[in-house]
Amino acid sequence: MMRKFLYLLLLSSTLLFAVEQSENIEKSKNIWDSKNIWIKTYVNNKNYYTIINNIVKIEQKIKKNKNNQQELAKLKRRLDIQKSKLELYERNKSFDELLKEYKFSVPEITAYDYFYKNSKNKLVKMIDHLIDMKNELNKASSLLNSYYEKNKNSSVSLEDIKYFEEFLENINKTYINLTDARDLLDKKYEEYYNEKLQKHLITLMLLVVVYTFYRIFLFIYTLIETKLKNDINHIHRKIISLIFYSIILVALVVRYLEDFMYIITFLSVVAAALTIALREVILNIVASIYIFFSNMIRVGDRIMVQFETKHTIGDIQDISLMKIKLHEIEDYSNLKEIKNVGRTIFIPNSYVFTKVFYNYSRKKDALINDLIEFEFKSDNDFEVIEKITKEVLLSFNVPHTITFTLNNLKTGVIGLISYQVNYKLASKMRGEISIKLLQAYNQNENIKLKTSKAATKSNTDEAEG
């Protein structure tokens, strides 16, 4: 009973469609005004070449009527009209052009394509769209046949109907090609899973297991080394890490040797994406390799790093893959911020590429030039000052130089005392030399130190009190 009902429903809908088409044909004054894409394309192409033929014929007539000015003027007007009409039609619009977008080449399957099925989804949409186009072509052919049967002397000819029917073979052939491509694509997905994806998954699992064992081994090695020595030898850990990653890289190359070009292509795409997403991380890793081989800084070195207008001095405690661990130390240059000294500072390895830093440990004997300044009144005997200064510095046995220059206001003379000292002793030595020099200057009646206005005012107040 249900089957009969469905059959009657289908039959009635078909009849209604036929009646509707018939009514549309009767209502339409011109079948070529239909909105069907195939009819519109056919009309466009037919009119285009009709106008082209008209233009050619008119141009031939113009050549024959060069001496007849009146006829020549008429022909040129007709030629201009035909050329203006030609602009209304698309030159390359034809049935073959409509099918060009339905060509599909089966690509090589990648992991991304396998999981997201991009190629398959694109092909399925293409097939569905082609089916719609095929139905439109059938409707166009049926419409022309019905119109021709009812209007024998109409603008529709048997040649037009035959052209539509013959092109059905092309669209059917295109449909078969796409379905064959779909079958081939499904086969390639299956082959990729069996031959490559399983191989990738097994390799990934092995890498995870091996890396886990490597971290456990490194942890045990660090514990043993810590018990045997007071300081851990970081060079050994880095050598072990370098050997481990080198072995992993060689193993991957050997495993994927037969797919070497595929791996190179895949890695290049991944590298491009990672370079953008993980630029800072990659830069830090590259910098760590550069630091390791260049030997520009080592664990134990004392360096100065700058951040905007401030600087920090500290001893390097560790250099990891991503950062430098710095222990801030007290130094004469940061006495004003002595309460902040002693912090542990982490500096990204990329700092060595982008900023300036100073290494006190790499000079011969780790010597640096320190500078002490004293300001004297202009009426001093500077030969006496120089003699006393040399005596004090000779007692410390440090190479030194003494120079004098006017202050900014030219109201006094600044003595610049430069000497060489080991960077580890710089703060202590500076204090001792400064005190000795100050005592020597104060004990000599012929040396007059210049004091600030604030100090003078304070002394005057005390005297008045």
VENGINOR-V111857 format. One record per residue. PSI is psi in radians with two decimals (none if undefined). Layout:
BEGIN
psi=PSI
psi=PSI
END
This chain:
BEGIN
psi=-0.77
psi=-0.70
psi=-0.72
psi=-0.70
psi=-0.77
psi=-0.68
psi=-0.77
psi=-0.66
psi=-0.77
psi=-0.74
psi=-0.75
psi=-0.67
psi=-0.62
psi=-0.76
psi=-0.72
psi=-0.70
psi=-0.75
psi=-0.76
psi=-0.73
psi=-0.74
psi=-0.71
psi=-0.74
psi=-0.67
psi=-0.68
psi=-0.76
psi=-0.66
psi=-0.58
psi=2.26
psi=-0.52
psi=2.10
psi=-0.49
psi=-0.04
psi=0.07
psi=2.61
psi=0.02
psi=2.28
psi=-0.59
psi=-0.72
psi=-0.76
psi=-0.74
psi=-0.72
psi=-0.77
psi=-0.77
psi=-0.88
psi=-0.74
psi=-0.79
psi=-0.64
psi=-0.89
psi=-0.46
psi=-0.77
psi=-0.69
psi=-0.79
psi=-0.71
psi=-0.73
psi=-0.77
psi=-0.77
psi=-0.76
psi=-0.71
psi=-0.65
psi=-0.71
psi=-0.64
psi=-0.70
psi=-0.63
psi=-0.46
psi=0.71
psi=-0.54
psi=-0.31
psi=1.67
psi=-0.65
psi=-0.82
psi=-0.61
psi=-0.70
psi=-0.71
psi=-0.76
psi=-0.67
psi=-0.64
psi=-0.75
psi=-0.68
psi=-0.73
psi=-0.68
psi=-0.76
psi=-0.68
psi=-0.65
psi=-0.61
psi=-0.61
psi=-0.53
psi=-0.27
psi=-0.22
psi=2.58
psi=2.29
psi=-0.79
psi=0.19
psi=1.94
psi=3.05
psi=-0.71
psi=-0.64
psi=-0.60
psi=-0.50
psi=-0.16
psi=-0.62
psi=-0.07
psi=0.53
psi=2.29
psi=2.23
psi=2.23
psi=2.08
psi=3.00
psi=2.37
psi=2.34
psi=2.97
psi=-0.72
psi=-0.79
psi=-0.62
psi=-0.77
psi=-0.59
psi=-0.18
psi=0.75
psi=-0.82
psi=-0.73
psi=-0.76
psi=-0.70
psi=-0.74
psi=-0.71
psi=-0.75
psi=-0.67
psi=-0.74
psi=-0.77
psi=-0.71
psi=-0.67
psi=-0.65
psi=-0.74
psi=-0.73
psi=-0.66
psi=-0.73
psi=-0.67
psi=-0.67
psi=-0.69
psi=-0.72
psi=-0.74
psi=-0.77
psi=-0.75
psi=-0.67
psi=-0.76
psi=-0.72
psi=-0.82
psi=-0.74
psi=-0.69
psi=-0.70
psi=-0.59
psi=-0.39
psi=1.49
psi=-0.55
psi=0.43
psi=-3.11
psi=-0.18
psi=2.24
psi=2.90
psi=-0.53
psi=-0.69
psi=-0.79
psi=-0.73
psi=-0.67
psi=-0.75
psi=-0.76
psi=-0.66
psi=-0.60
psi=-0.29
psi=-0.55
psi=-0.71
psi=-0.78
psi=-0.56
psi=-0.68
psi=-0.70
psi=-0.70
psi=-0.74
psi=-0.71
psi=-0.71
psi=-0.69
psi=-0.64
psi=-0.71
psi=-0.63
psi=-0.75
psi=-0.73
psi=-0.65
psi=-0.73
psi=-0.67
psi=-0.70
psi=-0.65
psi=-0.75
psi=-0.75
psi=-0.69
psi=-0.74
psi=-0.78
psi=-0.65
psi=-0.56
psi=-0.83
psi=-0.76
psi=-0.66
psi=-0.73
psi=-0.74
psi=-0.73
psi=-0.75
psi=-0.74
psi=-0.75
psi=-0.73
psi=-0.70
psi=-0.72
psi=-0.77
psi=-0.81
psi=-0.72
psi=-0.65
psi=-0.81
psi=-0.64
psi=-0.75
psi=-0.67
psi=-0.78
psi=-0.75
psi=-0.66
psi=-0.78
psi=-0.74
psi=-0.71
psi=-0.72
psi=-0.78
psi=-0.76
psi=-0.61
psi=-0.65
psi=-0.62
psi=-0.57
psi=2.77
psi=-0.69
psi=2.33
psi=2.34
psi=1.75
psi=-0.45
psi=-0.70
psi=-0.75
psi=-0.69
psi=-0.66
psi=-0.72
psi=-0.76
psi=-0.74
psi=-0.75
psi=-0.74
psi=-0.88
psi=-0.54
psi=-0.73
psi=-0.75
psi=-0.77
psi=-0.79
psi=-0.72
psi=-0.71
psi=-0.71
psi=-0.76
psi=-0.74
psi=-0.64
psi=0.49
psi=-0.70
psi=-0.41
psi=0.63
psi=-0.80
psi=-0.64
psi=-0.76
psi=-0.73
psi=-0.79
psi=-0.79
psi=-0.79
psi=-0.60
psi=-0.70
psi=-0.78
psi=-0.73
psi=-0.70
psi=-0.75
psi=-0.76
psi=-0.60
psi=-0.65
psi=-0.81
psi=-0.61
psi=0.76
psi=-0.84
psi=-0.71
psi=-0.82
psi=-0.71
psi=-0.67
psi=-0.70
psi=-0.77
psi=-0.71
psi=-0.65
psi=-0.67
psi=-0.73
psi=-0.75
psi=-0.71
psi=-0.77
psi=-0.50
psi=-0.41
psi=0.52
psi=-0.58
psi=2.62
psi=2.87
psi=2.26
psi=-0.32
psi=2.61
psi=2.21
psi=2.81
psi=2.23
psi=2.58
psi=2.44
psi=1.84
psi=-2.01
psi=-0.08
psi=2.83
psi=2.78
psi=2.39
psi=2.35
psi=2.97
psi=2.36
psi=2.15
psi=-0.56
psi=2.59
psi=1.87
psi=-2.99
psi=-0.45
psi=-0.47
psi=2.84
psi=2.24
psi=2.10
psi=2.28
psi=2.00
psi=2.37
psi=2.81
psi=2.37
psi=2.66
psi=-0.46
psi=-0.23
psi=0.51
psi=-0.51
psi=-0.39
psi=0.60
psi=-0.49
psi=-0.36
psi=-0.14
psi=2.56
psi=0.06
psi=2.72
psi=2.14
psi=2.33
psi=2.14
psi=2.25
psi=2.49
psi=-0.50
psi=-0.19
psi=-0.62
psi=-0.35
psi=-0.50
psi=-0.30
psi=2.94
psi=2.37
psi=2.80
psi=2.35
psi=1.98
psi=-0.33
psi=-0.22
psi=-0.18
psi=2.84
psi=2.23
psi=0.24
psi=0.67
psi=2.48
psi=2.79
psi=2.07
psi=2.78
psi=2.28
psi=2.41
psi=2.39
psi=2.47
psi=2.21
psi=2.75
psi=2.70
psi=-0.28
psi=0.34
psi=2.82
psi=1.77
psi=-0.29
psi=-0.67
psi=-0.75
psi=-0.77
psi=-0.70
psi=-0.80
psi=-0.70
psi=-0.74
psi=-0.69
psi=-0.74
psi=-0.80
psi=-0.55
psi=-0.53
psi=-0.43
psi=-0.15
psi=0.90
psi=2.42
psi=2.43
psi=2.86
psi=2.66
psi=2.23
psi=2.71
psi=2.52
psi=2.67
psi=2.60
psi=3.09
psi=-0.65
psi=-0.06
psi=0.61
psi=-0.02
psi=3.09
psi=2.30
psi=2.23
psi=2.13
psi=1.97
psi=1.92
psi=2.39
psi=2.77
psi=2.39
psi=2.67
psi=2.38
psi=-0.48
psi=-0.40
psi=0.03
psi=-0.81
psi=-0.80
psi=-0.82
psi=-0.68
psi=-0.77
psi=-0.79
psi=-0.78
psi=-0.71
psi=-0.76
psi=-0.77
psi=-0.76
psi=-0.76
psi=-0.73
psi=-0.74
psi=-0.71
psi=-0.72
psi=-0.53
psi=-0.35
psi=2.13
psi=-0.39
psi=-0.09
psi=2.17
psi=1.96
psi=2.50
psi=2.20
psi=2.77
psi=2.84
psi=-0.68
psi=-0.72
psi=-0.69
psi=-0.76
psi=-0.69
psi=-0.75
psi=-0.65
psi=-0.73
psi=-0.71
psi=-0.67
psi=-0.70
psi=-0.63
psi=none
END
